[in-house]
């Protein structure tokens, strides 16, 4: 009966043929237990067992069952860890974003969306609503908050599997579709752990990279195995149009393949490519739900002005509350911006005057903020505010505060970080004026990428001091503690990208518009070449295949006017391309084949950083004060122990200690035998080939 129960459950799963080879193999342990139980039962019958033997048999069966369950749970956990490691995602990121948006939802708001006719059909099994579009103007009634409530409703009230992704302006701008697909696959696996055997056996163990081709196939297979699922993608308009097209194309293709079992909810603004692509699908327009959204805004305003009410009194705030709700124009974001303006008033008269002069519309609200930057700040602070906006809007990933500080500090008038030029943490006084990432026409994105590239390249020219043999160990450590190298990881990773982005937007590099940047880039190329010669390092060449691929790209042709810079950028890109296809190198952190010195410098910086953060006060290097060290640990200590896997989120987010990092790194070593009783379950193998040979000999 146990055998038939298990096999019946297996064959009832949708698309079981896809998962048969990998999943049926994992049934071996349980099947062996069933056979052993039958054998012992037969012996009891043959021996006409007495009651004491039957009691012992029951005890044995219970213990045997517990042992099988434990071993099966260990195997599934190992397979899941291996699969998630292959996908290189961090569950806490998705969960934290969901928690942040759901935490913004005030009691009583967003209830109407779950009762709407289209949402009810989408949550049900109606074939007419495979894709639902939730649209609205920028900042309208918290589209992301609404999506968070739908997700939580499905998680708690519905017998459905839900996976989600919140796109933001900070999403990977160059691999956004891969990021979405990896996250969706990981969420599905965590909620359907028995599918991990398929991913582990057919993807992770085969040494494949989580490329778009593999992720496309895998996501389709996983969704096909689930009886009923819902996928929610919020803020798709935050991605650039190329990524929008790619993501929508992939999702719609999967939707057509999955049929009625899988449905998608897309949330975005009502403009551009998305509006054209989704014009014929069922749509919930927040602009047409004015009665419901006004109720939500009124509740939101009442909550947000509690502090103002306590400060000035209910009789003063009550009429202002009515004005805020009336002028909201269906946008939560405008209400947030306006209330922030009111919080800067210090008398009843100032408050009433500000309320009467509230800007009309979202553009006017942003204009008022930019006007405050232009009028309330000095010329120097205004310039810093502009550079902060440039970094926030154009950075390739979210920045840490100390990275932002150093990035803003380096500009044409200052190309190095020193004690006299390093910005203090009071930079946040300026940052508080910047309330949202959308900066409208305030920024020239071409100039922004120019400025960021200039900062990164200028820093890197100074970073060679980290491997300069004439500079003492204590002096290098002192420089790191003083914060002269806080921009290192960002500059090292993205300097070439910002240079290429600027070159594309500018139509190339020329001395009339890019002279200062050209000079810094040429200086970097010269310093790099001179350092190689002084260290007697033979200049390596990456694979001709990678070099040919990189040099043939249109992007690199924009650097034709500066040959030395083009060669350096080409070497960097070719080396990274080779790393992306070489899992062992990426895993072990060995960069001996880097034709530049940048990898060596980064390893040197990281080792010094970790030494300093782990260093007790009693072992301080000469020249470092206790107070300086404490300040450095406070700003850098929570996230500086980085994962060594390039595409892992923790390669950026980091950990606060070596122990935490090493605990995480274990999940990136997927070459253990899957069978808990096997000696290689703990020690594992160095290569995929060795693991496969072991499985073929001992476990087939």
C-alpha positions, -999 to +999 in steps of 0.1 A: +000+000+000+028+024+009+045+018-025+012+023-044+005+055-024+038+070-032+038+060-069+002+073-073+012+107-058+042+108-081+023+101-113-005+125-104+019+154-107+016+174-139+043+169-165+057+139-145+075+127-177+098+157-176+108+149-140+108+111-141+145+104-144+157+127-117+128+124-092+123+086-095+159+080-087+154+098-054+126+073-046+152+046-042+158+050-004+121+048+004+116+019-020+144+000-004+128+006+030+095-008+017+112-039+003+129-045+037+097-041+055+080-066+033+108-091+038+106-088+076+069-091+075+072-123+055+096-138+081+071-131+108+044-149+089+067-179+082+077-182+119+041-177+132+055-149+153+044-144+189+031-110+202+065-099+215+080-103+180+051-083+165+057-055+191+094-054+182+085-054+145+062-024+150+090-006+168+114-014+141+090-002+114+085+031+133+122+036+136+128+026+100+102+050+088+117+079+108+151+071+094+138+071+059+120+104+064+151+119+079+174+108+051+149+119+025+146+153+041+184+156+041+186+147+005+158+171-005+175+199+015+208+192-002+192+192-036+174+224-029+205+241-016+224+230-047+196+243-070+192+276-053+230+280-053+230+274-091+204+301-096+224+325-074+195+343-058+190+355-023+155+348-009+158+376+017+159+403-010+125+392-025+110+388+009+123+421+022+109+440-008+075+424-003+076+432+034+086+468+027+057+474+004+031+455+025+042+476+055+032+508+037-004+496+034-026+513+059-054+493+076-086+494+054-068+503+022-065+482-010-095+460+001-114+470-030-089+454-054-095+419-041-133+424-046-131+437-081-147+415-108-115+412-130-093+403-100-118+376-089-118+361-124-080+362-125-077+345-091-102+319-102-100+293-130-115+314-157-098+309-190-105+344-203-080+361-179-046+345-184-030+379-182-042+409-161-028+444-164-029+468-135-021+502-148-019+538-135-001+571-138+033+575-120+028+574-082-009+564-086-024+548-056+006+526-048+006+500-075+034+482-057+014+483-024-016+469-042+005+440-057+019+432-022-016+429-009-026+406-037+005+384-031-002+381+006-039+373+000-029+345-023-003+332+002-028+331+031-062+326+015-059+308-018-048+273-028-025+286-054+013+289-058+024+326-062+057+339-073+065+376-077+091+401-087+092+439-079+112+457-106+129+489-095+152+514-110+179+496-091+172+463-109+201+450-130+197+472-161+217+448-183+204+415-171+169+424-158+152+395-176+176+369-162+172+384-128+134+380-130+136+344-143+161+333-116+140+348-089+108+331-101+125+297-105+139+300-070+106+309-054+088+280-072+115+255-059+113+267-023+075+261-024+078+228-043+110+212-028+104+179-045+112+196-079+147+204-067+160+169-077+152+178-113+172+211-112+200+196-093+204+166-116+198+182-150+212+217-145+234+223-115+253+189-117+258+193-155+280+224-151+256+246-170+254+283-165+220+299-156+218+315-190+186+328-205+183+297-226+185+274-196+163+296-174+137+298-201+135+260-204+136+255-166+108+280-157+086+264-183+092+230-169+086+241-133+053+259-141+042+229-161+045+207-130+023+229-108-014+225-109-023+262-105+000+292-102+000+330-103+029+352-113+030+389-103+055+413-119+053+448-105+069+480-119+078+466-153+081+502-166+110+508-142+132+487-167+144+502-199+124+494-231+147+467-242+143+448-210+105+454-210+103+438-244+124+408-234+105+402-201+071+406-216+080+383-245+092+356-222+063+358-198+037+358-226+053+329-243+053+309-210+017+319-204+007+305-238+025+273-231+011+268-196-025+274-205-050+281-178-028+266-150-006+297-149-017+333-149+002+366-149-004+400-133+016+428-148+017+462-130+030+493-147+024+528-158+001+534-188+026+544-214+051+533-240+058+498-252+039+480-224+007+499-232+009+489-268+017+453-260-010+448-233-037+470-249-060+440-256-057+422-223-082+426-193-071+457-175-077+473-141-071+510-146-065+529-113-076+561-131-110+546-135-112+535-099-112+571-085-139+564-059-120+535-044-086+552-046-099+584-029-110+564+001-075+548+002-058+582-001-080+597+027-070+568+050-033+572+040-034+610+047-050+606+081-022+582+091+007+603+077-004+636+093-006+622+129+027+639+137+016+672+123-017+669+142+002+664+174+025+693+166-001+720+156-033+705+169-063+688+152-082+720+146-053+734+125-046+702+106-082+692+099-088+717+070-053+710+056-062+673+056-091+680+034-069+701+010-044+672+008-071+647-001-087+670-026-055+679-044-041+643-043-052+637-079-052+600-074-014+597-065+000+586-033+035+598-043+023+634-046+007+632-012+040+619+003+060+647-014+036+674-002+034+662+034+072+662+035+071+699+025+046+706+052+068+689+078+095+716+072+071+744+085+076+756+121+046+778+128+008+777+121+012+807+097+040+790+077+019+758+076-012+775+063+008+795+038+025+763+025-009+745+023-024+773+002+006+772-022+007+735-026+020+726-061-005+713-086+004+679-101+033+656-096+056+675-120+051+707-100+058+688-067+091+676-081+098+711-094+093+725-059+118+700-046+144+709-072+137+745-065+145+739-028+178+724-039+185+754-060+176+780-034+181+765+000+215+750-007+248+768-014+264+765-049+288+738-036+260+719-019+238+722-050+266+708-071+269+679-047+232+673-048+234+671-086+262+646-085+242+626-059+213+624-083+236+614-111+250+585-091+216+573-077+199+575-112+228+561-133+247+536-110+247+500-122+237+487-088+225+500-054+252+520-037+265+518-002+267+551+016+305+552+017+307+544-020+283+573-027+304+596-006+336+588-024+320+588-059+306+623-052+339+636-038+359+627-070+353+651-099+372+672-125+384+695-098+395+667-074+408+634-087+420+617-055+406+609-021+426+622+008+419+632+043+413+668+032+390+659+002+370+630+017+334+640+024+320+635+059+289+615+067+271+648+070+265+643+033+231+629+044+220+665+051+220+670+013+206+635+006+175+642+026+164+667-001+164+639-027+131+622-020+126+599-050+148+584-078+129+601-106+147+634-112+129+645-143+147+669-166+171+679-138+197+654-151+216+652-183+222+614-184+251+617-209+269+641-185+260+619-156+277+588-171+307+611-180+310+622-144+306+587-129+331+572-154+355+601-145+352+593-107+357+556-112+387+559-135+403+586-114+400+563-083+414+533-101+445+552-112+452+557-075+443+521-065+476+508-078+492+520-046+476+489-030+501+466-048+531+491-049+560+473-032+576+506-022+545+514+000+547+498+035+520+474+047+510+497+076+507+527+052+484+507+029+462+496+059+461+532+072+448+544+038+421+518+038+410+527+074+409+564+065+384+555+038+405+564+007+394+532-011+357+530-003+348+533-039+370+504-050+346+475-056+321+497-075+348+514-096+366+482-104+334+465-115+316+492-135+342+518-147+342+503-182+304+501-184+300+538-175+327+548-200+310+528-227+275+541-218+289+577-220+306+570-253+274+555-268+252+585-257+279+610-268+285+592-302+321+584-292+350+601-274+364+633-287+386+660-272+360+687-277+335+672-252+355+645-234+390+659-229+392+655-191+377+620-193+400+609-221+430+622-202+420+602-171+413+570-191+447+573-209+464+579-175+448+547-162+459+527-192+495+540-188+496+534-151+483+498-156+509+491-183+537+507-162+528+486-132+529+454-151+563+462-165+577+472-130+565+439-116+580+420-145+546+405-152+543+390-187+512+405-203+487+377-207+461+374-234+427+360-230+412+334-253+412+346-289+375+336-291+366+359-263+388+387-276+373+384-311+338+385-297+345+416-276+364+435-302+337+429-328+310+446-306+297+480-317+301+494-282+339+491-283+341+509-316+331+541-299+366+540-283+385+539-316+399+574-311+418+563-280+436+530-288+452+524-254+419+528-237+402+506-261+427+478-256+424+480-218+386+480-219+387+451-244+409+431-221+386+437-191+355+427-210+371+396-226+384+384-193+349+388-177+333+370-206+357+341-200+349+341-163+312+339-170+317+307-189+342+292-164+324+282-132+354+268-113+373+301-117+343+321-105+339+297-076+374+296-064+382+332-069+414+325-090+421+353-114+456+344-126+445+347-162+434+383-159+455+402-185+452+433-163+462+439-127+427+449-116+418+414-102+450+413-082+444+448-068+408+438-058+420+407-040+446+428-022+420+454-011+396+427+000+422+409+021+432+441+038+396+451+044+388+418+061+420+419+082+411+454+095+375+445+103+386+414+122+416+431+139+413+436+177+423+470+190+453+455+207+468+447+173+463+480+155+488+487+128+510+517+133+493+550+124+457+539+130+438+554+160+412+534+180+386+560+172+393+558+134+391+521+135+357+522+154+343+547+128+355+525+099+340+493+114+307+511+119+305+522+083+320+491+066+315+463+090+280+451+082+286+442+045+323+439+037+328+401+039+317+394+003+308+361-014+333+351-040+308+341-066+304+370-091+267+366-098+257+360-062+237+388-046+259+385-016+289+394-037+275+429-033+255+428+000+282+409+018+281+397+055+293+411+088+318+384+096+340+356+081+319+330+098+286+342+083+303+344+048+317+309+051+284+295+062+269+310+030+298+299+008+291+262+016+258+266-004+280+273-035+298+240-033+272+218-050+295+188-057+285+166-027+270+132-032+232+133-027+230+102-005+234+110+032+249+076+040+276+080+014+311+091+026+312+117-002+280+133+011+303+155+033+336+157+015+321+160-021+341+162-053+363+188-070+347+185-105+313+176-120+329+148-139+341+131-107+307+134-091+290+119-122+314+090-123+309+084-086+271+083-091+273+060-121+295+035-102+278+035-068+243+049-071+228+035-103 
